Amino acid sequence: MAIGSANAEGLPPVVRLALSASRASLAVTLLVGALSACGSSDDPAVSGLRDDLRHTPQKTVIDTRPRIVEKCTTGTKRVRHTSTTGAGSKRTTRTWYTEEPTRTCKKVRRGTESFTRVVRQERWCVELDNVDGTASNDDVWFEVDVDTYAAAVKAEATERISFTPLREGC
């Protein structure tokens, strides 16, 4: 019988039982994984009354860093060649040399260069009152994407809105 064969006829009953149990557990595991992937959502949506909006623009500064350049040197390398002719006592070896070009490169620091460094990322935030229907849960800030922020701008103040935040706080 081949290893991994579906036919378990020549095996002792204990081994056959273990094989059927492992197949069943594999089937259950696959079924649970497929069902959980279909209907569940890991993104908890929040809802509440729109209170305030906040857009924090991106802040950048001009900074300097070392400039890295590639420095290459060229040269030649002496290569030995041999050629053998004849056999036995009549064998002769001819040797000659040639010069082949070589190039070696390495990265070195040379001066500085300017670049734009981001000091603060751009953020869009929405403040909600009565979060998820709880009257005492007021003035909670949520960071959202730009599309959700645009929808919140169009909504009236104290209008109920629902969205999936990127994170709590702003």
N, C-alpha and C positions, 0 to 999 in steps of 0.2 A: 504494500500500500504506500502511495506517495504521501509525503508530508504536506499537510494543508489540503488534503483531498476531502471532498464533501461526503464521501462514502466512509462511514465509521463502522462498517459491519464487523471487521475482525478485531475490534477493540474490546477490552473488558467493559462491563456495565458502568463502572465508576468513571472511566475516561469518557464514555459516550455521554453520560449525564453532565460532566463538566463542559464538554463541547457544546451541548445544547444550551446550557445555562449561559455560556459566554456569548453565544450567538443571540440569545434573547436579550441579554443586557446591552449588547451592541445595538440591537434594533431599537430598544427603548431609549438609549442615549441619543441615537440619530433622530428619533421621532420627537423627543423633548427639545432637542436643539433646533429642529425645523420649525416646530410650533412657536417656540419663544422668539425666533427671528421674524416670524410673520406678524404677530399681533402686538408686540410690545414696543414701547417707545421709551428710551432712556432720557429723553429731554422733557423735564417737567415744565409744562406751560404754567404761567401765572396769569392771573387776571385781577383787575381792580379798577378803581377810579383814577383817571389820569390827573395828576397833580401838577408836576413841574417837569421841565425838560432842561437838559444841560448838554451843550456841545463843547468839548475841550479840544482846541485845535492842536495839531502836531507842532512841536517846538524843536527847532534844529539850530545847530551852531556850526560854524566853519572851524574845523580842527586840522591839525597837521599830524602826519605820521611819516615814518622813514620810507624813503622811496627805494624799492628793491628793483635792481636791474640785473641782467644776466651778463657776466663778464666772460668772454671766451678768449682762449689763447690757442694759437696754432703752432705746430712744430712738425718735426719729422721723426720717424721711428725707423731704425735700421732692422731689416728683416732678412734672415738667413734662409737660403734655398739650397737644396741638394738634389742631385740627380745621379742615379747609379746605373751603370751599364756593364754588361758582361756577367760572367758567372765564374765561381771558383777562384783560381789564382789570377785569372784575367779580369777580375772585377775591379772597376775604377769608380770613384765617387768624385763628382764635380761639384764644387760649392761656389755660390755667388751670393752677393748681397745687393739689396735694393733699398731705397729710401721711400717710405710711404708716408703721405701726409696724415697728421693727426689733429684733432680739435677737441679741446677740453673746456667745458663751460661750468660755471658755478654762479649762484645768486649772491650778490653782495649789496650792502646798503650804500646808496649814493645820494646824499641830500635828503630833502623832505618834499612831501607833496601835500596839497590841501584837499580835504574832502568834507562832505556834509555829514555830520553825525546827528542822529535822532536822539534828542534828550528826553522827549515825552511823546508817547504815541497818541494819535488822534482817538478820541473816545466819544461815543454817543450814549447818553443816559436818560432814563425815564424814571420819574418818581411816581409811585402809586400810593393811594389810600385804600383802606378796606381790602388789603391783599387777600385773595382767595375767599372773600366774603367775611373775613374777620374784622369787625369794626375797630378793635383795639390795635390792629396791625396797620398803622398809618406811617406815612413818610418813609417808605422803603424805596431805596434807589436800586435800579437794575441797569447794568451795562448791556446794550443791545447793538445789533448791527445797523448799518446805515438805512436799510430798507424799512426795518421796524421803526426806527426813529422818524423817518419820513411819514409813515402812517400815523404815528403818534402826534406829529405836528399838525396833520390834517384833522385829527380828532379834537372835539371841543374839550375845554377844561371840565373836569368832573364827569366825563363820559366814560363808561365802562369799556376797557380795552383788554385784550388777551394776547399774549405773545410768549415766545420761548426766549428767555434771556441768555446772554453769553455767560454772565456771572452776576452774583448779587453784590451790591455796593457800586460806588462810582468814584 
